[in-house]
Amino acid sequence: MYWVTEATSTSVSDVGSAEGEAGVRDTWKATATAIRLGDGKTICALMTPNLRKGLEDRASGTCAQSVGELFSSSDSSTLNKADSTRLEKVVVKGKWAEVVEAAPKSAEPSYSYMERFGDRWRWSQRFLYAGFHPDKCPEIDQYNWYDEYNNGDPKCYQDSVFPSAASGQ
């Protein structure tokens, strides 16, 4: 059973404080634990303010309530998949980190991004696939970033977890 609370949360004051990959892995592990516990407040505390605001703008209530809505609108197989996702790879480039996760029975890995926010690694609203994979996104540059994609990977054209009219999502 999954549920999300606002009142009960784990302290995240030191989570993600280590430099580089160790800090990213620490934030990932704390997030996985919060998902398993249904702790929406902790999940939100591990996000940048822009990601929290984006969630709040798209749903009614606080970030923790928005996370709760996501959980309640997902079926149990989706939640079990989220709970059993493994961290496959972390790549750090400056203040950004790419987190590659694999879920059981999923052919494609998922890509998420963290940013060094202050002195902690936090989940970002930015989706930086093209920046981390220029070899897979050769047509992307500052001039055609928002052009409709026809033959390329849609991940190359996404710049945020929140679709916008400008991104063609």
Secondary structure, 3 states (H helix, E strand, C coil): CCCCCCCCCCCCCCCCCCCHHHHHHHHHHHHHHHHHHCCHHHHHHCECHHHHHHHHHHCCCCHHHHHHHHHHHCCHHHHHHHHCCEEEEEEEECCEEEEEEECCCCCCCEEEEEEEECCEEEECCECCHHHHCCCCCCCCCCCCCCCCCCCCCHHHHCCECCCCCCCCC
